[in-house]
Amino acid sequence: MRVVLAEDLFLLRDGLTRLLQAHDFEIAAAVDNGPALTRALAELRPDVAVVDVRLPPSFTDEGLQCALAARRERPGMPVLVLSQHVEQLYARELLADGHGGVGYLLKDRVFDADQFVDAVRRVAGGGTAMDPQVIQQLLAQRTQDSPLERLTPRELEVMELMAQGRSNAAIAERMVVTERAVAKHTSNIFAKLGLPVSDDDNRRVLAVLAYLERR
């Protein structure tokens, strides 16, 4: 699996490179600024991009802007964003194109290597990997007429765990219920959000995107 990595701090960039290589990822490029990231994404077409939000030259939202531009050129290109903060406007824009393959993790809340590597793999596979704190801040902007208002508190809890990339089995374990109960909740969620019948993985991604972008 080929990765383009963008991080301006040398020690963190080098550490992430070594970590991913140790888990059998190929680092197609490891860059430290926005223009280099734009070139790498366009020329190398990686399986997934791992991108810091704030890169030179602006040190504002350069990395996220590059990722958004790349997804406009190549819809669905998997992007995992790393940040110190939740950039709500651009996080919503990242999710709003209707494709999967997106993640948003806060650097100081990634607690072990397995958690990070699993997130990279999920995003590369077209799924989602969202930090719960990111989800909460995005949901704070939800409006009264959102289809999400049709969901029960229990269904919203299932949705939040789905957004984190958890399987039905993992959700059942976390909520201390059966997998059958989780499957019933997810079916109700799909119906209430008006999602068409398709394979479960695709509908999970669509449900998560609806959950995050309708506010």
Disulfide bonds with the S-S distance in Angstrom:
none
